[in-house]
Every structure is written in C-alpha cells, then in structure tokens.
Amino acid sequence: MAKVNESDFTTNNINLIGLGTEINGDIKSSGDLRIDGTLIGNLNIKGKVVIGETGKIKGELICKNSDISGIVEGKVTVEELLSLKSTAKINGDITVGKLAIEPGCKFTGYCSMLGIEKEQNTLFDESK
C-alpha cells in the first residue's frame, strides 16, 4: 500500500458543491472551491472560490481570489482579484485588492480597496 502524505491534500485540492446540493454551516479550506449549489454559512478559503451561475451563498465569503457568476448575500473579502461576471448578483459590502466587473452585474453595497489608505497617505503627505 502506498504511503499518503497529509501535505498532498492541503495544496491544489479542488472542492465542489454541485447543483441541487444545499449545505448549512461554515466551510474552511486551504484549497479551491467551486459552488453550483447553495451554501448558508460562511466561507474561509485560502485559495480561489468560483460561484457558478446556479451558485448561491448566504453568509460571509473570505478568500484569496474569486470569480462570481451567481448570487451572494453577505460580506465579501477577497485578498487579491474579485471578478464579478455579468450574471452575478451581490448584496453586501465588498473589500478587495483588485476588482473587475462585467456589464450587467448587479451589486448593492459598499466597496473598499485593500491598501487604499496607505496610498492616499502617500499622495497627500505634504512632507515630501
């Protein structure tokens, strides 16, 4: 029997919540996640989160990168790039490193960019 290292499962794993599946509860993962079903709970993902057109989340989303085509009701925090596709519907505040929005996306909430305070302080620092 082959020896299995735990580290083999902690990187580059892709998880899937398929269409017709509903999960109630929080999810934490060090890999990537694709949601085509429904999640009622919070997500804390160290990798990328893809929410398909049929995917729905009601809760907080925290991740490194995300592509959203479905529905999110709750706060979204993305460390690097958040890409909102034309079919996306977001109802909640977002905090991002970078943001890409396709025409047709519906977004209700506030948006703040990570690191913007540091850049603004540099721009308006009169001592330079």
C-alpha positions as CSV (number, residue, x, y, z in Angstrom):
1,M,0.0,0.0,0.0
2,A,1.3,3.5,-0.9
3,K,2.2,6.0,1.7
4,V,-0.1,9.0,1.7
5,N,1.3,12.4,2.9
6,E,-1.2,14.8,4.6
7,S,0.6,17.6,2.7
8,D,-0.6,16.1,-0.6
9,F,-4.2,17.0,0.4
10,T,-3.5,20.5,1.7
11,T,-2.5,22.1,-1.6
12,N,-4.0,22.2,-5.0
13,N,-7.2,20.4,-4.0
14,I,-10.5,21.5,-5.6
15,N,-13.8,21.1,-3.8
16,L,-17.2,21.1,-5.4
17,I,-20.7,21.9,-4.1
18,G,-22.8,20.7,-7.0
19,L,-26.2,21.9,-8.4
20,G,-29.0,20.6,-6.2
21,T,-26.8,20.4,-3.0
22,E,-27.6,22.7,-0.1
23,I,-25.2,23.0,2.9
24,N,-26.0,24.7,6.2
25,G,-22.8,25.6,8.1
26,D,-19.4,27.2,7.7
27,I,-16.6,25.9,5.4
28,K,-12.9,26.3,5.8
29,S,-10.4,25.0,3.2
30,S,-6.8,25.5,2.2
31,G,-7.6,24.6,-1.4
32,D,-10.0,25.9,-4.1
33,L,-13.8,25.7,-4.1
34,R,-16.5,25.8,-6.8
35,I,-20.1,26.3,-5.8
36,D,-23.0,25.5,-8.1
37,G,-25.4,24.6,-5.3
38,T,-26.4,26.6,-2.2
39,L,-24.4,27.4,1.0
40,I,-26.0,29.0,4.0
41,G,-23.0,29.8,6.2
42,N,-19.5,31.4,6.0
43,L,-16.6,30.5,3.7
44,N,-13.0,30.9,4.6
45,I,-10.9,29.7,1.7
46,K,-7.2,30.1,1.3
47,G,-7.4,29.6,-2.5
48,K,-9.9,30.6,-5.2
49,V,-13.7,30.5,-5.0
50,V,-15.8,30.1,-8.1
51,I,-19.5,30.6,-7.8
52,G,-21.3,29.4,-10.9
53,E,-24.5,30.9,-12.3
54,T,-26.6,28.5,-10.2
55,G,-24.5,29.0,-7.1
56,K,-25.9,30.9,-4.0
57,I,-24.2,31.9,-0.8
58,K,-25.9,33.5,2.2
59,G,-23.1,34.4,4.6
60,E,-19.6,35.9,4.6
61,L,-17.0,35.0,2.0
62,I,-13.3,35.3,2.7
63,C,-10.8,34.1,0.1
64,K,-7.7,34.9,-2.0
65,N,-9.3,35.2,-5.4
66,S,-12.9,34.8,-6.6
67,D,-15.0,34.6,-9.8
68,I,-18.7,35.1,-9.1
69,S,-21.4,34.4,-11.6
70,G,-24.2,33.5,-9.1
71,I,-25.7,35.1,-6.0
72,V,-24.0,36.3,-2.8
73,E,-25.9,37.8,0.2
74,G,-23.3,38.9,2.7
75,K,-19.9,40.5,3.1
76,V,-17.2,39.6,0.6
77,T,-13.5,39.9,1.3
78,V,-11.0,39.0,-1.4
79,E,-7.3,39.5,-0.8
80,E,-6.3,39.7,-4.5
81,L,-8.7,39.7,-7.5
82,L,-12.5,39.6,-7.4
83,S,-14.2,39.2,-10.8
84,L,-17.9,39.8,-11.0
85,K,-19.4,38.3,-14.1
86,S,-22.4,39.7,-15.9
87,T,-24.9,37.3,-14.2
88,A,-23.6,38.0,-10.7
89,K,-25.9,39.5,-8.0
90,I,-24.1,40.7,-4.9
91,N,-26.0,42.2,-1.9
92,G,-23.4,43.2,0.7
93,D,-20.2,45.1,1.2
94,I,-17.0,44.0,-0.6
95,T,-13.4,44.6,0.3
96,V,-10.9,43.7,-2.4
97,G,-7.3,44.1,-3.6
98,K,-8.5,44.4,-7.3
99,L,-11.9,44.4,-8.8
100,A,-13.2,43.5,-12.2
101,I,-16.9,44.0,-13.0
102,E,-18.6,42.9,-16.3
103,P,-21.6,45.0,-17.6
104,G,-24.9,43.5,-16.3
105,C,-23.6,42.6,-12.8
106,K,-25.9,43.8,-10.0
107,F,-24.1,45.0,-6.9
108,T,-25.7,46.6,-3.9
109,G,-23.3,47.6,-1.1
110,Y,-20.1,49.5,-0.4
111,C,-16.7,48.7,-1.9
112,S,-13.4,49.4,-0.3
113,M,-10.0,48.6,-1.7
114,L,-7.3,47.0,0.4
115,G,-4.3,49.2,0.9
116,I,-6.0,52.4,-0.3
117,E,-5.4,54.2,3.0
118,K,-1.7,53.7,2.6
119,E,-1.7,55.0,-1.0
120,Q,-3.8,58.1,0.0
121,N,-1.5,58.9,2.9
122,T,1.4,58.8,0.4
123,L,-0.4,61.0,-2.1
124,F,-1.3,63.7,0.4
125,D,1.8,63.6,2.6
126,E,3.0,67.3,2.5
127,S,6.4,66.5,3.9
128,K,7.6,65.1,0.6
